[in-house]
Amino acid sequence: MKSEREAEKAAFLSDAGLGAASRTPLTGDASTRQYERLRRPDGTSLIFMDQPPALETAPCPPDATPQERRAAGYNALARLAAGRVDAFVATAGWLRDQGLSAPAIFAADPGRGLAVLEDLGDDLFARLIEAGQDEAPLYDGAIETLVRMHRVAPPPVLAYDGASWPLLTYDEVALQTAGGLFVEWLPKLKPQLRFDAAALAEWEAIWAPIRAHGEAGASVFCHRDYHAENLIWLPQRPGPARVGLLDFQDALKAHPAWDLSMLLHDARRDVSAEREAAALARYFELRAEADRQGLLADYHALGALNVVRILGIFARLVTRDAKPRYAAFMPRLWTYLDRCLADPQLSALKSWMDRFAPAESRT
């Protein structure tokens, strides 16, 4: 099968006029995608995306019922795009139409799960900060780009160059699926944790109004994976285009708090309480029309949901997928969760965590 896929990729590149390009594998992530850097004979470079369609369960049909989504699998429940290349192409085109720096598409075959993209370079926010660059202008830029996305009414369907993709809502079912990962997978990582029927009923009662509020407030384009590993610094470009965007194919219409949480509750690097406060202040400075008090409350509540979602995903990666490195990120997430739970409006959730996932289990 591997040799067949390689032949398919070589044929695609040849048809795109890139048969003579050299190919260098790039570091992957937790997904089923693979990337390579293509170097053409003239020295210019492109990025080759490989997303075999057969490796993912189906995405969510726009009109699917909750029962149909459960039957279809996790991607449909969570409203993930299943890595579909047409989702990437359509979303990239829409973002570029907003004056933002998503990669240009040079060639794509969604049916085969292959695409060639503009190479935005290697200056990921995370790598620049690790090398000692001042993070303040990077986070200010990320907030400026986020505000640009939040000020544009999201269309029901994203379309570009023959590709189209529905921009679904991050709805109650998807949010419930997100929170459910925590109670499903944490006990498999931490056998000392026990969530009996009463604990699970209390968990559901706590989250139900938060999820309802999250769905009701879904009003903006949501990148959904907006953090320092997916943002590239392009200081030569103007304004919000200074931030290159990657990994946005799972975009939804969602509450504006969601991408703020993704950026400021970054699982892979420490975002200090001071940086978080400065970024939020910058957001409200640029988006003065926003209800600051209400959005901050939602940021804490939906941020807590996002953090427990990621804790569940990482527990699943460690226990099911044998990727132990993700355990090292989890203490940082507990720190972010504590910040969210400092909001008095989340006292019931804090009490639940203190009783059922106490401090000694959070290492």
C-alpha positions in Angstrom: 0.0 0.0 0.0 2.9 2.4 0.8 4.4 1.8 -2.6 1.1 2.4 -4.3 0.6 5.7 -2.4 4.1 6.8 -3.3 3.4 6.1 -7.0 0.1 8.1 -6.7 2.0 11.0 -5.1 4.7 10.9 -7.8 2.1 11.0 -10.6 0.3 13.9 -8.9 3.5 15.9 -8.7 4.4 15.1 -12.3 1.0 16.3 -13.5 1.5 19.5 -11.5 4.8 20.1 -13.2 6.8 19.3 -10.1 8.2 15.9 -11.0 11.8 17.3 -10.9 11.4 18.8 -7.4 13.4 17.3 -4.5 11.3 16.2 -1.5 12.2 16.6 2.1 9.9 15.2 4.8 8.8 17.7 7.5 7.9 16.9 11.1 4.3 15.8 11.5 1.8 16.4 14.3 -0.9 14.2 15.9 -2.9 14.0 12.8 -2.8 11.5 9.9 -1.4 14.1 7.5 2.1 14.2 6.2 4.1 17.1 4.8 7.1 17.5 2.6 9.0 20.5 1.4 9.4 20.5 -2.4 12.5 22.2 -3.8 12.3 23.1 -7.4 15.4 23.3 -9.7 15.3 27.1 -9.5 15.6 26.9 -5.7 12.1 28.0 -4.9 10.1 25.8 -2.5 6.6 24.6 -1.9 4.8 22.4 0.6 3.3 19.0 -0.3 0.4 17.9 1.8 -0.6 14.2 1.9 -3.8 13.3 3.6 -4.9 9.7 2.6 -8.8 9.9 2.8 -9.1 6.3 3.9 -7.3 7.0 7.2 -10.1 9.0 8.6 -13.8 8.4 9.5 -16.3 10.5 7.6 -16.8 14.2 8.3 -20.2 15.5 9.4 -22.9 16.0 6.8 -24.5 19.4 7.3 -28.0 17.9 7.9 -27.0 14.9 10.0 -28.9 14.2 13.2 -27.1 13.6 16.4 -28.0 9.9 16.1 -26.5 9.8 12.5 -23.4 11.6 13.8 -22.9 9.0 16.5 -23.2 6.2 14.0 -20.7 7.9 11.7 -18.0 8.3 14.3 -15.8 10.8 16.1 -15.2 13.2 13.2 -18.9 13.6 12.6 -19.6 14.0 16.3 -16.9 16.7 16.8 -17.5 18.3 13.4 -14.0 17.7 12.3 -13.2 17.8 8.6 -11.5 14.4 8.6 -8.4 16.0 7.0 -10.3 16.6 3.8 -8.2 18.6 1.3 -11.3 20.3 -0.1 -11.9 21.7 3.3 -8.3 23.1 3.4 -8.5 24.5 -0.1 -11.9 26.2 0.5 -10.9 27.6 3.9 -7.6 28.9 2.6 -9.3 30.7 -0.2 -11.8 32.4 2.1 -9.0 33.4 4.5 -7.0 34.9 1.7 -10.0 36.8 0.5 -10.1 38.5 3.9 -6.5 39.7 3.4 -5.0 37.0 5.7 -2.0 34.8 5.1 -3.3 31.4 4.4 -1.1 29.5 1.9 -1.9 29.9 -1.7 -2.9 26.6 -3.4 -0.7 25.7 -6.4 -2.3 22.3 -7.1 -4.9 20.1 -5.4 -6.6 16.8 -5.9 -9.1 16.5 -3.0 -10.3 13.0 -4.1 -6.8 11.7 -3.6 -6.0 13.8 -0.6 -3.1 15.7 -2.1 -2.2 19.3 -2.5 0.7 21.6 -3.1 0.8 24.8 -1.1 2.7 28.0 -0.8 5.7 27.7 1.5 5.2 30.3 4.3 8.6 29.4 5.8 9.8 28.0 9.1 9.3 31.0 11.4 6.7 29.4 13.6 5.8 31.5 16.7 6.8 28.6 18.9 10.3 28.3 17.4 11.0 32.0 17.4 10.0 32.4 21.0 12.2 29.4 21.9 15.1 31.1 20.2 14.6 34.2 22.3 12.5 36.5 20.2 10.2 38.8 22.1 6.8 37.2 22.2 4.8 40.4 22.7 4.7 41.5 19.0 3.9 38.0 18.0 0.9 37.7 20.3 -0.2 41.2 19.4 -0.1 40.2 15.8 -2.1 37.0 16.5 -4.7 39.0 18.3 -4.9 41.5 15.4 -5.4 38.6 12.9 -8.1 37.1 15.2 -10.0 40.3 15.4 -10.0 40.5 11.6 -11.5 37.0 11.5 -14.1 37.9 14.2 -15.2 41.1 12.4 -16.3 39.3 9.2 -19.7 37.5 9.1 -18.9 33.9 8.4 -20.6 32.4 5.3 -22.5 29.2 5.5 -20.3 27.7 2.8 -16.6 28.4 2.1 -15.8 28.2 -1.6 -12.6 28.7 -3.6 -11.3 27.5 -7.0 -13.9 24.8 -7.4 -13.7 23.5 -3.8 -16.4 24.2 -1.3 -16.9 23.2 2.3 -19.8 23.9 4.8 -18.9 26.1 7.7 -20.8 24.2 10.4 -21.6 25.5 13.9 -19.6 24.3 16.9 -22.9 23.0 18.3 -24.0 21.4 21.6 -23.3 17.9 20.2 -19.7 18.8 19.3 -19.1 20.6 22.5 -20.5 17.6 24.5 -18.2 15.3 22.6 -15.3 17.6 23.5 -16.0 17.6 27.2 -16.7 13.9 27.2 -13.1 13.0 26.2 -12.0 14.0 29.7 -14.2 11.6 31.6 -13.7 8.8 29.1 -9.9 8.9 28.8 -8.5 10.4 32.0 -9.3 7.2 34.0 -7.5 5.1 31.4 -4.4 7.2 31.9 -4.9 7.7 35.7 -6.5 4.4 37.0 -6.9 6.0 40.5 -9.6 8.3 39.0 -13.1 6.9 39.3 -16.1 8.7 37.8 -19.2 6.9 39.0 -22.7 7.5 37.8 -23.3 10.3 40.3 -20.1 12.1 39.3 -21.0 11.8 35.6 -24.5 13.2 36.2 -23.0 16.1 38.1 -20.5 16.7 35.3 -23.3 16.8 32.7 -25.4 19.2 34.8 -22.4 21.6 35.1 -21.6 21.6 31.5 -25.0 21.6 29.9 -25.7 25.4 30.3 -22.1 26.2 29.3 -22.5 24.2 26.1 -25.9 25.8 25.4 -24.3 29.3 25.8 -21.4 28.3 23.6 -23.7 27.2 20.7 -25.9 30.3 21.1 -22.9 32.5 20.9 -21.4 30.9 17.8 -21.1 33.9 15.6 -17.6 34.1 14.2 -15.2 32.2 12.0 -13.2 29.9 14.2 -9.8 28.6 13.1 -10.1 25.9 15.8 -6.4 25.2 16.2 -5.1 28.7 16.6 -1.8 28.4 18.6 1.9 29.1 18.4 2.7 25.8 16.5 0.3 26.8 13.7 1.2 30.5 13.3 4.1 31.8 11.2 5.6 35.2 11.6 5.7 37.2 8.3 6.8 40.6 9.4 7.3 41.9 5.8 3.5 41.6 5.3 1.1 44.4 6.4 -1.3 44.3 9.4 -3.1 41.1 10.1 -1.4 39.4 7.1 1.8 39.3 9.3 0.5 36.1 10.8 0.7 33.1 8.5 -2.0 30.5 9.2 -1.8 26.7 9.1 -3.9 23.7 10.0 -7.3 25.5 9.7 -9.3 22.8 7.8 -11.4 22.0 10.8 -12.8 25.6 10.9 -16.3 26.1 12.2 -18.6 29.0 13.2 -18.1 29.3 16.9 -18.1 31.5 19.9 -15.3 34.1 19.8 -13.9 32.8 23.1 -12.9 29.5 21.5 -9.9 30.7 19.4 -8.8 33.0 22.2 -8.6 29.9 24.4 -6.7 28.0 21.8 -4.1 30.8 21.6 -3.8 31.6 25.3 -4.3 28.1 26.7 -1.5 26.7 24.5 -0.9 23.1 25.4 2.7 23.0 23.9 4.2 26.2 25.5 3.7 28.2 28.6 1.6 31.3 28.2 2.0 33.3 31.3 -0.9 34.9 33.2 0.7 38.3 32.3 0.8 37.5 28.6 -2.7 36.2 28.7 -3.9 39.4 30.3 -2.1 41.6 27.8 -3.5 39.6 24.9 -7.0 39.9 26.1 -6.6 43.6 26.8 -5.3 44.0 23.2 -8.3 42.1 21.9 -10.8 44.3 23.7 -8.9 47.4 22.6 -9.2 46.4 18.9 -12.7 45.1 19.3 -14.3 47.8 21.4 -17.8 46.8 20.4 -17.5 43.5 22.3 -19.1 42.9 25.7 -16.0 42.7 27.7 -17.5 41.3 30.9 -19.7 38.8 29.2 -16.9 37.6 26.8 -14.5 37.2 29.7 -17.0 35.0 31.5 -17.5 32.9 28.4 -13.7 32.8 27.8 -13.3 31.2 31.3 -16.1 28.8 30.9 -15.5 27.7 27.3 -11.7 27.9 28.0 -12.2 25.4 30.7 -14.1 23.2 28.3 -11.4 23.5 25.7 -8.7 22.6 28.3 -10.5 19.5 29.5 -11.0 18.5 25.9 -7.3 18.7 25.2 -6.5 16.8 28.4 -8.8 14.1 27.2 -7.2 14.1 23.7 -3.7 13.8 25.2 -4.8 11.0 27.6 -6.1 9.2 24.5 -2.9 9.8 22.6 -0.9 8.3 25.4 -3.0 5.3 26.2 -4.6 4.4 22.9 -2.1 5.6 20.4 1.2 4.9 22.4 2.4 8.5 22.1 3.8 9.1 25.6 5.3 12.5 24.9 1.9 14.1 25.2 1.8 13.3 28.9 4.5 16.0 29.4 2.1 18.7 28.2 -0.7 17.9 30.7 0.6 19.7 33.8 0.6 22.9 31.8 -3.1 22.4 30.9 -4.0 21.9 34.6 -2.4 25.3 35.3 -4.6 26.9 32.6 -7.6 25.1 34.0 -6.9 26.5 37.5 -6.8 30.0 36.0 -10.2 29.5 34.4 -11.6 28.0 37.6 -10.6 31.1 39.6 -13.7 32.7 38.1 -16.4 32.5 40.9 -19.0 31.6 38.3 -17.3 28.3 37.8 -17.3 27.3 41.5 -19.4 24.2 40.8 -16.9 23.0 38.3 -14.0 23.8 40.6 -15.7 21.7 43.3 -16.1 18.8 41.0 -12.5 18.9 40.0 -11.3 19.1 43.6 -13.3 16.1 44.5 -13.0 13.8 41.5 -9.6 14.9 39.9 -7.7 16.2 43.0 -4.3 17.8 42.8 -2.3 14.6 43.4 -3.8 13.1 40.1 -2.7 16.1 38.0 0.9 15.3 37.4 
